[in-house]
Amino acid sequence: MAVKRDYYDVLGVARDADEEEIKRSFRRLAQRHHPDVDQSADAEQRFKELNEAYRVLSDGQRRSAYDMFGHAGVDGSAASAEGYGGGFGPFGDIIDAFFGGSPAGARRRNRVVAGSDLRYDMTIEFAEAVFGVTKPVEFPTLATCPRCEGSGGEPGSEPETCPDCNGSGERRRVAQTILGQMVNIVACSRCRGEGRIVVNPCTECGGDGLVRDERSLEVTIPAGIDDGQRIALEGQGEAGPRGGPNGDLYVQVKVRPHPDLMRRGAELYHELPITFPQAALGATVVVPTVEGTEEIEIPPGAQHGHEIKLRGKGVPRLRGAGRGDLHVVLNVIVPTKLSKRQRELLSELGDVSAPAVMPKGSASLLDRLRELFG
């Protein structure tokens, strides 16, 4: 079995070549090696190889699979390029490259077309993202015409065969090129590729089969959703033409920030400013949580950057069990202005204090910052 050549080498382009470079190279090589032009013994095989390479590298998804896994990643999708089958045709990609049309595209005219997808931007509060919420939404959309039920014609009337394309839904245009006579197949402009036309249009939708409508529904926001995530509601988008299925509705979620809490995944963080006496002697303080406030104990001798963890006070895990934690990080504030009495007391403390030594086993401030934000 012959070893397949690298597709980039086949087209003579670099691995970082953009779409235009790939198309230009394919056009040039296809003209040179078409069997009607190139009379060498391997012209047909070379032309097949060019088609296969272009089919993969001109498709973003297939190209990514090929870049990651080589030929093994696209063997199934590229197999139809062997010979000229699978909707590829002897001139399929060349027609596309030169004229922007494709026989394969025209042959798909009878497939059911789904309606357009819609996007709805929703802003919610921080607590609503943590605990979940149900929100009503209203948005304009295209709905199936109730009078003609999407057919586009007056009730009781039937569409007729398009006289321009005789029901085929496509028009053929012949052009002379250096490769000889080329046939470009495009969708019929009169029937838009459907093969039928509405002679007696519906008076409510004007023959479109769709009407403008205001839609309202309730969207359930799951507990634990994060800023920037979206919710897909299948079949809640615009109605499809001629009775096609509805598109989808995508709700894009924006979460308002909390004034005192910062979120990272399921974990919450709160920076708690404390005084030097509180850090040295310990104290009972109140900290904010998503449920309200809670008292915590600062242990005597707490250091700047010391973390107190409140288990289960974080955010519910969107695709898992339980909740994250709330991390209270101590920030010992050094006063910038001192009264005369404060200065005297601190001077006395300085006289009796031993030199500052980092406690054994404690992480430095830089280590804490790397752990929290690295």
N, C-alpha and C positions, 0 to 999 in steps of 0.2 A: 504493500500500500504506500503510495507516494506521501511524503511529508509535506504538509501545507506550509506555504511561505507566510511570513509575517505580513499582516494586512497593510501595515504602514509601508513596508518595503514594496508591496505590490503596487500601491498607488504612488510611491515615491515621495512621501511626505514625512515630516518629523512627528514624533508622538504627541507633541503639543500643538499640532496644526489645528487651526479653527475650521469651522464648517465651510467657509468660502474657499479656503485653500484646498480642502478635500474635494469639493465640487469641481473647482477649476482643473485640478490634476486628473480627476476622473474623466471630465469632458475631453481633455487633450489626449489621454491614452485610449479612450474608447473610440475616438475618431481614427487613431492610428492603427488599432488592432481589430477593428470590426472585420468579421470574415468576408464582407463584401469588398473591403478595401485592402486588407492584408492577405496576401495569397500564400503566406508561409504555412508550413504543415501544422504548426502549433497555434495558429491564430485563433481558432475556435476555443481551444482550452484556455488560452491567455485571456480571451474576452470573458469567458465564464468566471475566471479568477478575479478579473477586475470588477465584475458585477457583484460577486460575493463580498469582496472587500468593501466596496462602496455601500452595499446594503447594511453592513455592520457598522462601519465608521460614521455613516451619516445619521444614524439613530443614536441619540444620547444614551438611552438605557442599555442598548446592546454594546455600545462602545465602552461604557463603564464596566460591563461584565467581561468584555474581552481584555480590557486593561488589567483587571484583577486576576482572571483565571485563564487567559489565553484562549485558544480555540475550544477548549473544553467548556468554557462558559457560554459559548454561542453556537455550539454544534447543532442544537435543535432548531434555533431560529434561522441559522444560515443554510440549513439543509435544502430549503426550497430553492436556493440559488443554484444548486447543482442542475445542470441542464438549463432549461428556461421555465420551469414549472412554478407552481405555487403562487400564481398571481403576479409573478415577476415579469414574465414575457420576454421575448427576444429583444424588444426595444423599450421595455418598461422604464428603467431608470434613465436611459438616454433621453426619452421623451420628456421625463420629469426634469432632467437637467437642462434641456434646451428650451422647453415650452412651458414648464410649470404644471403640466397635466399628467395624468396617469391612467391607463386603462383599468388598473386594479381599483383606483379610487372611484372611477365611473361605475364599475360593476357593483359597488357597495351602495348604490343609490337607493335600493329598496329596503335597506336596513331601518329598523325603528330608531328614531332620533329622540334622545332624552331631552328634557328641558334644561335650561341653564341653572347652574348652581348659584346660590346667593350667599352673601356674607353679611352678618349682622354684628356690629361692634357693641359690646355690653361692658359697662363699668360697674364693678361691685365693690363693696366695702371689704376691708381686711378680714373682719370677723365672718362675713358671709362666705369668703373663700375658705376659711378654716372649717366652718361647720356645715357649709352647703346651704342652698337656698333655692326656692322656686320663684322665677320671675316671669311676669307677662311681657310679651314682645308683640309689636305691631310693625308691619312692613309692607310696602307695595310689591306686587308680584303680578305675573301673568297667569291667569287661570283658564281652564277649558271653557269655551263658550257654552253656556247652558242651552242656548237655542238650537245650535247645530251639533252639539256634543263633540266639537272639535273637528268636524269634517270640512268646515268652511263653506258649505253649501246650504241653501234654504232647505228646511225640513221637507222630505219627500223627493228632493232632486238628487240626481246622481252625477258624479263627475264624468267627463268625457275624455276620450283618448286625445292626447296632445297632437295637433296636426303638424307641428314643426318637427317632431322627432318620431312620430308614429307610435308613440307609447314606449319607446326604448329608454327615454329619459336622458339620452346623450346625443351629442352632435360630433361628427367627425370632420376634421379639417386636414387637408392634405397639403404638405409643404415640401418643396424641393430643397435638399441640403447636399452637402458634399458627400454624404453617405448614401445619397439616393432619395427616393420618395419616402417621406416620413408621415405617419398618420397620428394626429393629436386628437385624443378623445376627451371632450369636456362635457360637463352637465348642460343639459338644454336650458337656455336662459328663460324660456317661456314657462315651462312647468317646473323649473328648479330641480330637475333630475327625477321628478316623481313619475313622469310618463302620463299624467292625467292633469286636466285643468278643471277648475270650477267655473261652470258657465253661468250659474245662477247664485251669486255670492250671498251669504247670510247677511241679513240686514243689521244684525247686532254687532258682528265682528268684522264685517266687510270682506269676508272670505279668508281671514287669517286663521280662524278656528280658535283664537285666543282673545281674551279680553282683560283689561286692567282691573285689578282687584286689590283690596286692602285685606291683609290676612293677619289674624291674631292667634297666638297660641301661648302655652306656658312652657318654659324651659327649666328643666331641673339641673341646677349646678351642683355637681357632686362635691362632698366635703373633701378638702385637700387640694382643690384645683389651684394652679399657680398662675401668676401673671404671664400673659402671652400664650397660654394654652387655648385650644379651641375645642368646641363640642360639635360633632357631626350629627345632624338630624336627617336621616335618610328619607328621601321622598317628600321633603318639606320645601323644596325649591320651586322654580317655575315649572308650569305644565309643559309637556313636550308637544311639538306641532303634530297635527293630524292624529291625535290620540296617543302620542308617545308618552312614556313614563315621566313623572316629575323628576327634576333635578334634586339636589340635596341643599340643605341649609347649614351653613357653618357659622356658629356663634363664636366670635373672637372675644376672649375674656381679658379685660384689663382690671387689675386689682389696685385700689388706692392704697398707698403706703400707710403703715401704722406710725404714729408719732414717736413711739417709744420702743417698738420691737422691730427687729430685722429678721427676715426669713431666709434660710438656705435649705431648700428641699423641705423635709419634714421637721427640721430643727429651727428653733427660735432663739434669738440672742437679744439680751438687754444689757446696756452699759450702765452700771450703777455708780454714780459719783458719791464718794464717802470722804470724810475728813480723816486727818492723821490720827486723832484720838480714837475714832471709831475703828480704824484698822488696827491700832495697837491694843486697845482694850476690849474690842468686840462690841457688838450692838445688835439690837433688834430693829429691822427696817421693813418698810412696805415696798413691794415691787409690783409693777403692772403685769398682768397676764391677759390672755384673750378672754378669760372668763370674768375679769375684774381686777382685784388686787389680792395679794397674799403676803403674809409676814414671813420673813426668813431671818435666820440667825447668822450674823457675821462672826466667825470665830476670832478670838484674840490672836493678834499677830498676823492677821491676814495681809498678804502682800498685794502690791499693785498688779493687776492682771489675774488675780486669783479667781477661779470659777466655781460658782455654786450651781449645781444642776438640780432642776426640778423635774423629776421623772413624769412623763406622760402629760406634760403641760405644753407640748408643741403642737404640730399640725398632724391631722390624720394622714396616714400613708394612702395615696390615691389608689395604688395597685398592691396593697399589702395589708397586713393586720396591724392594729394598734396605732399609737401616736408617737411622734417624736418628743424631744425634751426641750425645756426652756433653760438656756444657759445664761446665768447672771454673771457678768464679768465686772469685777471691781475696778474702779478707777479712782485711785487715791489722789485727791486734789490738794496741791500745795498752794497755800494762800499767797497772793502777790502783795497784799497790803496788811500790815500788822499794827496793832495798837501798841503803846508803850508797855502795857502789862503783858500782852502776848509775847512780845519780844523778850521780856525779862524771863518769863517762864520757859520759853524755848531755849534761852541761853543756859538756864540752870539744867534743863534736860540734856543739852549738849555736853555740859561739863561732866555729867555722871554717866553718859552713854558710852558703851564700847564701840569700836570701829564697826562700820556696817559690813556684814558678811552675808553672802547669798546662802539661804538655807539649803542643806543637802537635799538633793533629789528634786528641787524645785526648778521649773522651767524658766528660762529668761524671757524678757518681754518680747524679744524677736522670735523666740520659739513659739510663744503664745500666738503672736500675729500670724506666723506661718501656719500654725494649726487651724486657726479660725478662718483665715482668708486666703491661704495658699492654694 
